[in-house]
């Protein structure tokens, strides 16, 4: 577990808006044409903080938010943290059962939902005993906060948040275990936002198009906080669709966007006749492995360099990224360290030389200090003050290459096989839209390689196996390939290999 003593204080999230010029656009709402300046954003954040204080929110409290994307989420997140409280953004698409788990886990003082209501959230809040507050957009001002239809009272004086206050309570994706609470302090988020802004040389002239959900770290820190911290603008649609992206990006002069590969693919499929905005200077991909074929297609369609990055919730998002031109961007690599130290270590935590594969460990100002109320998980997650990412990777010439989750490695006859390598080969076939690999139990070898794909054109499994034989060693070639309508992923695009493997096994057993 890392030591907290003696650490520099860092910045509070209030500093996000300090660098923007008063009259410069901060939030652009393409659905309505509304443009909020930095002064207007600061004024609305303060007004919302006063209303939340009037509802009883104090330093150290937690406030759950289950709201659709848009400017109101950004304003409310900043208002919650202005009080020294922690925001717990949740996916508005959750079921009542899912909401109940998260509400019981984080125990918020309040839960913010759309004033129009949410049956799932309402049912879960009633079960968990959580007070619901309705959020209603208001023309020309901050959204209304309603209790039983009545506007919240205002408490004008409140103690402002500090760098050490926990700002966000997020959860691990839970792809390999029960979701764990990740507490990110205001200084963690500010350090990450500053690092991202510096790496991509963001400034007041830049306009980020936020297409990722704001209930996850990617959309919050990369697309929004980094842009605001650099004095730029954020296009924050209330309702995003891939086909709307292109005209809105052209109209508002987007200079960059960040998304997972799946969402990039959906956007590229909907380009239409207008073409990309001539203002784009780079595009960023994170949250899941970027296939070289998609990278090439993206650069040809966006007419801008595609920069793959590597981030985690526990690190307040970005840890490495490919650099802007003229520096080299390397396909299949997630780039160079950015404001975070990166090492490759063996199972005992001993550093390995460059070129040797092992576990990726990191440390830096964006990294959390430990999971909430889970000392066993925290102890397991650190080698001293180095956080264990759980990813297998290798450093070559300063660039990091990921080989997959250590727990998801396929071990065939003692050989470690990285699922991502096989997925890239499958995705390079013109008929394959998406691919996932996983271990299949085998009496002789322990595990064999299994794969599932979604298609853009008809193809037989044997043809895909032959395609793999031409590019992979024999022990890496899938023994079986199944065709699926859709590959399950998390909301940020992370593949759920175990879930796919279990589904395929059940389907085969029932065939």
LOVEX-203212 format. One record per residue (C-alpha): z, y, x negated. Coordinates in steps of 0.02 Angstrom, whole numbers, plus 50000, padded with zeros to 5 digits. Layout:
<sites>
ZYX
...
</sites>
This chain:
<sites>
500005000050000
499555017249928
500885029649880
500995045249989
502195054649875
501465068549772
499815068749864
498965085749886
499225093350058
497385094950099
496695104350249
497095104450433
495675101950557
495825120050609
494875123850448
493315115850524
492885131650617
493455143750483
491835143250384
490665147150528
490085164850561
490795171650723
489135173350815
488275158250738
487875143450853
489145129450836
488795117950985
487095116951071
487025108251240
485195103751271
485495097351449
486025114651510
485345125951374
487115132251338
487465137751159
489265140251103
489595151250952
490985148150828
492025161650913
491765153951084
492215136551020
493805143050938
494295152451096
494015137251207
494945125651089
496455137251093
496385138551283
496315119551300
497745117451178
498795129251285
498385119151441
498775102751354
500425110351295
500755115151476
500505096851521
501875092151398
500855087051245
501845089851084
501695085950899
501665067350869
501085062951045
499515053151080
498175057751205
496865045151261
495125051451304
493835041351400
492455054151420
490565054151402
489775062351250
489525081051250
490365097251199
491935094451303
492425079351198
492315089651038
493305104051112
494675092651179
494825082651018
495075098750921
496295105151052
497355089351043
497435090350853
497825109050860
499485103850938
499845091350800
499525077150924
498355062450896
496795059150999
496335041451048
494505041851103
493985026551203
492315019751260
491975025751439
491085009251472
492664998751451
493254987451590
494994989151665
495584974451559
494964982651399
495724999451445
497374990951482
497424983251308
497094999851220
498255010051330
499674997751305
499314997551118
499285016351086
500495021851226
499755039251256
500685053151346
499105057051446
497375049951476
495895061651501
494475055251611
493055063751707
493675072751862
492385062851960
493465047651924
493355030751838
493905015551936
494205005151779
495225018651692
496205022651850
496685004551875
497195002151693
498205018351688
499145013251845
499584996451767
500105004451602
501035018951685
499965032451604
499675049551684
497845053451716
497095070651692
495375074551763
494165084351655
492915095251750
491585105351659
491685123851699
490305136751683
490665150151553
492305142951493
493265127651437
493315112551553
494655112351686
496095100051664
496645093851835
498195084551894
497985078452073
496625091552092
497715105852029
497355115451868
498545112951723
499845126251686
499705135851524
500955136351382
500355149951267
501495146851118
501375130551022
501675124450846
499985121850760
499465105350684
499625102050498
498635092050368
499915077950375
499845075750564
498915060550627
497345067050711
496465051350769
497025034150823
495525022650814
495405003850813
494534991950696
493014984050776
493894967450800
492384957150747
493494945250647
495254948250715
496274957550846
495874976350838
497124985750730
497655003950750
496965015250614
497915031850599
496865045450517
497755061350465
496985078550480
496815079450291
495905062550289
494605068750413
494385085550326
494155077250157
492815065750228
491925079950320
491895090450161
491235075850059
489815072250181
489335090650190
489305092050001
488305075949974
486915081150093
487035099550045
487375104950223
487475123450261
487385136250402
485515133450423
485745115050463
485715108050639
486405090550668
485815080550818
487305069950875
486605053850949
488085042450907
489575040051024
491015051950995
492305038351024
491895031450850
492105038650676
490235039550637
489785051950773
491395061750754
491485064350567
489695063150506
488695070550649
489975083350707
491425087650591
490365088150432
489095099450516
490415111450584
491365111550419
489775117650334
489545131750458
488045123650542
487665118750721
487805102450818
486635097450959
487845088651077
486945081951231
487985076651380
486745062751412
485735055851268
484185045051288
482965040451148
481495048251239
482415064751262
482815065651077
481085071051020
480795086251132
482605091851115
482565090050925
480965100350918
481625113651037
483265116350945
482635113950766
483625098550714
483695097150525
484545080050518
485255065950621
486315050650586
486285034150681
486415015450663
484815005450632
484734998950811
484775016550883
483515022750754
482355008850809
482545014050992
482185032150948
480655027750845
479975017250988
479995032751100
479175045850991
477765050251113
476385062751076
477395077751016
477815070550846
479385073750744
480145091050726
479485099550570
481255105450532
481955088150486
482445087650302
483305070450300
483855056350415
485395045750387
485755027650432
487495019850436
488605007350528
487474992250497
486254985750365
484574994750362
483084983150341
481794989350214
480424987850346
481394999450464
481725011650321
479865012650285
479415014750468
480745028150490
480125038450344
478335037450407
478835042550584
480195055450552
479215062850406
480875064250313
481835053850185
482955040350260
484635039250172
485685023650201
487565026050191
489135015150198
490675019650297
492235012450376
493495018550503
494915015850378
494045027750255
493725041550383
491915035950377
490795038550224
491145030150057
489405029049979
487675035350019
485955036249946
485655053849880
484415067049934
482765068449839
482335070549700
483695057849658
483215039949694
483535031749862
483535013049843
483045001149984
484384987750017
485704998549929
487005009150020
486935021649878
488175029449758
490025033549783
490315050049875
492065057449856
492765039849851
493085028449702
492255011449718
492644995449623
492114977349632
493564965249609
493914946549611
495104937649729
496604943349628
496064961649628
495484961649447
493994973349417
492334964649383
490964971349268
489394979549337
488164966649401
489524954249456
489774951749643
491494952449721
492504961849851
492204980549871
493814990649856
493985009549874
495215023749857
495095042149895
495735056450004
494895049850161
495735032850156
497135029150279
498875024850215
499095009250324
498875001750496
500075006850635
501594995550657
500744981450564
501524979850390
500794962450363
499014968450394
499324983850286
499984973550141
498484961950152
497284976750158
497764984349990
497764979749806
499004993049751
498215009249808
496465001649823
495924997650001
495064980950023
493504983350129
493254964850160
491444966950108
490614957649966
489544968349853
488904972149680
488644988249580
487024990149483
486605006249390
487895015549494
487175009849661
488134998449780
487294983449861
488194974550003
488034955950033
489024954650195
490794952250257
491764940150146
492414930850299
490624929250362
489884922250203
489004905650232
489584892350108
488304878250094
488774864549972
489824876749871
488464890249867
488944907349937
487554913950048
487514931950109
486914932850291
486194950350263
484944944050134
484204931350255
484234943950398
483184955950294
481884942450260
481784937650443
481654955950496
480184958150377
479134946550486
478034957250602
478534947250756
480424949450730
481324964250806
483104959750758
483954945350667
485684938450635
486254923850526
487834913350533
488574896950473
488244880850568
489474866450537
488724851750441
489524835350387
488604834450221
488564852450160
490024859950255
488884873350327
487034876250351
486174892750384
485844896350567
484904911450634
484504920050798
483134932850824
482434944350955
480544946250955
479224959550975
477824946350980
477714927651009
478094916550861
478734898850836
480384895150745
479454884150620
478354899050572
479884909750538
480644895750434
479044894950331
479124913850310
480884912050239
480354897850123
479144909550039
480494922249996
482144912749982
482864898449881
482824882149979
484714881850011
484624899050096
483234894650218
483854893350399
484004875650462
483834881850641
483204897850723
483534902250905
482644915551007
483784927251108
483454941251230
484754952151144
485914950850994
487714956051034
488294971150933
489764983050938
489455000551013
489075007050837
487784993450804
488794981350699
488214963550719
489454950850787
488934935350688
490334924050747
490014928250928
488154924750909
488504908250819
489704902750956
488474907551093
487044898151010
488134882750984
488674882851167
486874884851225
486274870551117
487694859551178
487214862951357
485354860551329
</sites>
